[in-house]
């Protein structure tokens, strides 16, 4: 089977939250693999400083992306300051954030080849809503790949 790379383009486009509890992440991953996707290329807003985007594995990272998204949706319900963290690709990309509910400081660490000498750190500040919309856009892109949105 010829495996393809799925492109996930992140954005700050306002979107409603997705009730992914209704979906089994393992089944979503299986469907992506059945379609022929083995890798995903994550690119777009907040990732454009990493020239070619970031390649992740469907089998390992889609579940983590969805879990991180769902966790964020849970913690924003409290309407209190929060911290959010995700590690993808066994440390290839880490995303950590701290939000005061209005502004979110985001630190992205990209470590090509998992070699610390290649580590690139990018820090940015975005509106708290934009950070949530960014994660929602990734979930939306995953669902769009399997024609559920």
Backbone bond lengths (Angstrom), bond angles and torsions (degrees), N, CA, C in turn:
res aa  C-N    CA-C-N  psi(-1)  N-CA   C-N-CA  omega(-1)  CA-C   N-CA-C  phi
1 X - - - 1.446 - - 1.523 109.05 -
2 X 1.312 116.77 136.16 1.451 122.54 178.68 1.525 108.78 -88.25
3 X 1.319 117.32 114.02 1.459 120.86 -177.95 1.511 110.96 -86.48
4 X 1.311 114.66 144.28 1.442 121.80 -179.16 1.521 109.97 -116.95
5 X 1.324 114.18 166.08 1.452 121.18 176.99 1.525 108.50 -105.61
6 X 1.318 116.14 126.64 1.462 121.90 176.40 1.516 108.62 -87.81
7 X 1.309 116.91 137.19 1.453 119.99 178.89 1.520 109.93 -100.50
8 X 1.333 115.59 125.87 1.460 122.70 175.31 1.519 107.04 -112.13
9 X 1.315 116.47 114.37 1.463 120.74 -177.93 1.523 108.42 -105.83
10 X 1.320 115.74 114.41 1.459 120.78 -178.84 1.527 109.91 -80.67
11 X 1.344 114.71 153.01 1.462 119.52 179.44 1.524 109.30 -152.83
12 X 1.322 114.27 173.10 1.464 120.93 173.91 1.526 110.99 -101.88
13 X 1.326 117.39 18.74 1.463 121.22 179.99 1.529 109.41 -65.16
14 X 1.332 116.85 124.96 1.473 118.36 178.26 1.527 110.79 -61.02
15 X 1.310 115.60 131.23 1.466 122.00 179.20 1.524 108.29 -140.41
16 X 1.316 116.11 152.01 1.468 118.15 173.78 1.527 109.31 -71.06
17 X 1.308 115.17 159.83 1.465 118.14 177.29 1.523 109.18 -71.04
18 X 1.321 115.51 154.10 1.461 121.82 177.79 1.516 108.45 -103.69
19 X 1.294 116.86 135.87 1.452 121.18 176.15 1.522 108.04 -88.99
20 X 1.317 115.47 79.42 1.453 120.53 -175.89 1.519 112.67 -76.47
21 X 1.345 117.21 -8.29 1.458 118.46 176.53 1.528 110.00 -61.45
22 X 1.339 116.50 -22.36 1.459 120.35 178.97 1.525 112.07 -75.97
23 X 1.328 117.22 -11.44 1.457 121.87 -177.65 1.522 109.87 -112.12
24 X 1.289 115.66 142.32 1.451 121.29 175.50 1.527 107.57 -89.00
25 X 1.353 118.44 113.21 1.465 119.82 -178.17 1.527 112.88 -54.00
26 X 1.323 117.07 -36.41 1.470 119.84 179.86 1.537 110.61 -62.87
27 X 1.333 115.57 -39.13 1.474 119.06 178.43 1.532 111.10 -68.53
28 X 1.337 116.78 -36.98 1.470 119.56 175.61 1.527 110.43 -61.96
29 X 1.328 115.99 -43.14 1.469 120.59 179.27 1.526 109.70 -63.90
30 X 1.325 116.68 -45.10 1.467 120.04 178.66 1.524 111.43 -59.88
31 X 1.335 116.19 -39.91 1.464 119.38 179.34 1.530 110.37 -65.79
32 X 1.325 117.22 -41.97 1.467 120.38 177.43 1.528 110.45 -61.07
33 X 1.317 116.31 -42.97 1.469 120.19 178.71 1.528 110.81 -66.06
34 X 1.340 116.83 -39.99 1.476 120.72 177.97 1.528 111.10 -62.73
35 X 1.332 116.56 -36.94 1.464 120.84 178.04 1.532 110.08 -65.41
36 X 1.336 115.69 -27.10 1.460 120.14 179.57 1.512 114.07 118.51
37 X 1.333 117.03 3.70 1.462 120.02 179.28 1.521 110.49 -84.30
38 X 1.316 115.11 127.76 1.453 120.16 175.60 1.526 110.28 -112.37
39 X 1.329 115.25 -33.56 1.463 120.15 -179.68 1.522 109.43 -123.45
40 X 1.332 113.85 160.10 1.456 119.92 171.79 1.519 108.10 -123.94
41 X 1.307 114.95 144.76 1.460 122.00 175.07 1.515 106.71 -109.15
42 X 1.316 115.73 109.89 1.458 122.07 -179.31 1.517 107.98 -93.18
43 X 1.329 115.83 121.65 1.466 120.36 -179.16 1.523 108.61 -147.55
44 X 1.322 115.88 -178.92 1.457 120.54 177.57 1.509 112.23 111.53
45 X 1.316 114.80 -157.44 1.458 122.20 -177.08 1.528 110.47 -54.26
46 X 1.294 116.64 141.26 1.468 127.75 -178.09 1.527 112.35 70.06
47 X 1.325 117.99 -10.71 1.462 120.19 179.50 1.520 111.49 -114.85
48 X 1.334 117.22 0.32 1.457 119.57 -174.49 1.521 113.83 -69.46
49 X 1.325 118.25 -15.79 1.464 119.53 175.81 1.530 111.54 -74.70
50 X 1.333 116.58 -14.88 1.461 121.52 173.75 1.525 105.88 -95.06
51 X 1.296 117.30 92.76 1.464 126.34 -164.28 1.522 116.41 -37.37
52 X 1.299 118.04 -52.18 1.463 120.29 -173.51 1.518 113.22 -99.36
53 X 1.315 117.93 10.28 1.453 120.65 -174.62 1.521 109.92 80.55
54 X 1.302 115.82 -173.33 1.460 121.12 -176.17 1.521 108.79 -126.11
55 X 1.328 114.86 124.29 1.467 120.72 -179.62 1.519 109.79 -88.65
56 X 1.325 114.95 127.88 1.458 122.93 178.51 1.525 108.39 -128.10
57 X 1.325 116.38 167.28 1.462 121.26 -178.87 1.517 110.72 -99.75
58 X 1.310 116.44 134.44 1.464 121.93 177.97 1.525 109.47 -57.02
59 X 1.318 116.76 -49.74 1.466 121.76 -175.06 1.525 113.03 -59.82
60 X 1.331 117.34 -35.80 1.458 121.06 -174.27 1.527 113.96 -98.40
61 X 1.318 117.16 -34.85 1.456 119.04 -165.88 1.525 116.31 -106.97
62 X 1.317 119.40 -21.67 1.466 119.99 178.88 1.521 110.20 -62.39
63 X 1.315 116.98 -43.62 1.464 121.33 177.67 1.526 110.73 -58.44
64 X 1.334 116.62 -44.08 1.464 121.31 -179.26 1.530 110.82 -66.38
65 X 1.333 117.27 -41.25 1.467 120.36 177.41 1.527 110.73 -59.61
66 X 1.331 116.51 -45.54 1.461 120.09 -179.30 1.529 111.60 -67.91
67 X 1.321 117.42 -39.98 1.470 120.47 177.35 1.530 111.04 -62.04
68 X 1.321 116.67 -43.83 1.470 120.34 -179.99 1.519 110.81 -64.95
69 X 1.324 116.12 -39.91 1.464 120.36 177.02 1.534 110.40 -62.14
70 X 1.324 117.52 -48.96 1.460 121.19 -178.45 1.528 111.88 -62.94
71 X 1.322 116.20 -39.07 1.464 119.79 178.27 1.530 110.16 -63.12
72 X 1.331 116.47 -42.45 1.467 119.99 178.25 1.526 110.50 -60.58
73 X 1.333 117.13 -44.26 1.468 119.75 178.92 1.534 110.87 -59.95
74 X 1.319 117.28 -34.13 1.462 120.09 178.91 1.522 111.42 -71.01
75 X 1.332 117.33 -45.17 1.473 118.54 -174.43 1.522 113.00 -73.56
76 X 1.335 118.31 -24.61 1.466 117.90 179.18 1.528 111.58 -74.70
77 X 1.325 117.16 -17.73 1.464 119.85 178.09 1.522 112.01 -62.05
78 X 1.317 117.32 -28.84 1.460 121.62 -179.37 1.529 111.98 -71.57
79 X 1.326 116.97 -17.56 1.472 122.38 -179.16 1.521 111.48 53.48
80 X 1.329 114.81 40.84 1.462 122.44 177.95 1.519 108.14 -126.51
81 X 1.329 117.50 162.85 1.472 119.51 174.68 1.525 109.98 -56.82
82 X 1.332 115.64 147.01 1.464 119.48 -178.30 1.519 111.25 -149.00
83 X 1.336 113.66 164.75 1.460 122.34 171.10 1.521 107.00 -119.88
84 X 1.319 116.39 144.44 1.461 121.96 -177.53 1.528 106.85 -138.07
85 X 1.328 117.07 138.85 1.461 120.96 -176.20 1.526 109.99 -143.18
86 X 1.312 115.35 141.43 1.464 119.78 172.06 1.517 109.19 -146.07
87 X 1.314 114.20 146.61 1.462 121.83 177.20 1.519 107.41 -127.76
88 X 1.310 115.67 124.15 1.459 121.63 -175.87 1.521 109.82 -121.28
89 X 1.314 115.37 153.73 1.463 119.68 177.56 1.515 112.97 60.00
90 X 1.342 116.44 39.33 1.476 121.78 -179.26 1.524 112.51 54.37
91 X 1.337 116.59 32.76 1.458 121.08 178.17 1.519 113.47 106.13
92 X 1.312 117.28 0.13 1.467 121.06 177.38 1.525 110.22 -59.40
93 X 1.329 116.65 -41.61 1.455 122.45 178.64 1.519 108.98 -134.99
94 X 1.321 116.26 124.66 1.459 120.05 171.85 1.526 107.51 -118.01
95 X 1.311 114.52 140.38 1.456 121.81 179.80 1.521 106.31 -126.47
96 X 1.311 116.09 117.62 1.456 119.25 176.65 1.518 107.94 -125.68
97 X 1.309 114.80 144.08 1.455 118.84 -178.50 1.518 110.31 -143.73
98 X 1.315 112.97 156.16 1.448 120.77 175.19 1.520 106.30 -137.75
99 X 1.325 116.22 125.48 1.457 120.75 -174.73 1.516 111.14 -124.44
100 X 1.323 114.88 140.71 1.465 119.47 173.50 1.528 110.26 -102.31
101 X 1.296 117.54 18.94 1.467 129.27 -178.52 1.525 113.26 79.77
102 X 1.330 118.27 -10.81 1.465 120.80 174.19 1.529 111.00 -113.71
103 X 1.315 115.68 -42.27 1.465 122.73 -177.82 1.526 108.05 -125.27
104 X 1.321 115.43 141.49 1.461 120.36 177.98 1.520 109.10 -124.24
105 X 1.326 114.53 125.71 1.467 120.92 174.00 1.527 106.47 -91.66
106 X 1.324 116.56 125.74 1.455 122.02 -176.36 1.525 109.03 -119.39
107 X 1.320 116.40 130.97 1.459 122.25 175.21 1.525 107.57 -117.19
108 X 1.329 115.47 120.10 1.466 122.26 177.68 1.525 107.09 -109.47
109 X 1.313 115.45 126.23 1.465 120.96 176.57 1.521 108.41 -119.31
110 X 1.324 114.78 119.05 1.459 121.70 -178.32 1.520 107.56 -115.03
111 X 1.324 116.15 125.52 1.460 121.56 -174.76 1.533 110.11 -125.14
112 X 1.352 117.23 79.31 1.467 120.36 -179.31 1.523 111.98 -55.01
113 X 1.324 115.02 135.73 1.455 120.26 179.73 1.520 113.23 68.13
114 X 1.338 115.89 9.18 1.472 121.80 -176.31 1.524 111.17 50.84
115 X 1.320 115.50 34.55 1.462 123.61 178.56 1.524 107.26 -109.55
116 X 1.316 117.11 114.05 1.463 122.15 -173.95 1.536 112.05 -57.94
117 X 1.315 118.20 -23.69 1.472 119.21 177.66 1.529 111.07 -69.15
118 X 1.338 117.62 -16.50 1.464 121.96 178.33 1.531 112.73 -96.70
119 X 1.328 117.32 0.89 1.461 121.93 -173.91 1.531 111.76 -58.09
120 X 1.333 114.92 129.03 1.460 122.13 175.47 1.521 106.69 -120.95
121 X 1.323 116.43 125.84 1.460 121.53 179.36 1.519 108.94 -113.92
122 X 1.303 115.44 131.50 1.464 121.13 178.02 1.520 107.67 -127.83
123 X 1.329 116.42 126.23 1.456 122.06 178.53 1.526 108.26 -115.26
124 X 1.307 115.00 134.43 1.455 120.16 179.20 1.517 109.40 -143.68
125 X 1.301 115.83 160.24 1.460 121.50 175.47 1.519 107.82 -122.76
126 X 1.322 115.21 130.03 1.460 121.35 -179.76 1.524 108.51 -132.32
127 X 1.311 115.73 164.20 1.465 119.72 173.19 1.530 108.45 -62.53
128 X 1.303 116.81 146.14 1.470 120.77 -178.96 1.527 111.08 -57.43
129 X 1.324 117.01 -40.06 1.467 119.92 177.77 1.517 111.53 -61.99
130 X 1.328 117.52 -38.57 1.466 120.73 -179.82 1.522 111.35 -63.23
131 X 1.321 116.41 -38.50 1.468 119.16 179.02 1.534 110.28 -63.37
132 X 1.317 116.56 -43.62 1.465 120.63 177.69 1.522 109.61 -63.65
133 X 1.338 117.60 -45.11 1.467 121.10 179.86 1.519 110.95 -62.07
134 X 1.340 116.90 -33.98 1.464 121.29 178.44 1.526 109.53 -61.24
135 X 1.330 116.36 -48.53 1.469 119.56 178.45 1.518 111.56 -65.77
136 X 1.318 117.44 -38.71 1.472 120.64 177.53 1.523 110.53 -62.14
137 X 1.326 116.58 -37.78 1.474 119.05 -179.48 1.526 110.74 -63.93
138 X 1.321 117.15 -36.43 1.468 120.40 178.44 1.531 109.91 -66.91
139 X 1.340 116.80 -45.49 1.477 120.02 177.32 1.526 110.22 -60.58
140 X 1.327 116.45 -42.04 1.465 120.72 179.08 1.529 110.66 -61.32
141 X 1.319 117.35 -43.15 1.465 121.59 -179.99 1.534 110.89 -62.79
142 X 1.324 117.08 -39.66 1.471 120.38 178.23 1.527 109.89 -63.71
143 X 1.332 115.98 -47.45 1.463 120.23 -179.77 1.528 111.00 -63.81
144 X 1.318 116.57 -36.70 1.468 120.71 178.80 1.532 110.85 -63.66
145 X 1.326 116.38 -36.82 1.478 119.65 178.81 1.522 112.53 -61.85
146 X 1.323 116.04 -33.52 1.466 119.69 179.41 1.523 111.37 -101.39
147 X 1.329 115.29 14.60 1.480 123.80 176.67 1.512 114.00 61.16
148 X 1.344 116.32 38.43 1.467 122.14 174.25 1.520 106.23 -125.85
149 X 1.301 117.83 107.14 1.474 119.99 174.92 1.502 111.62 -162.01
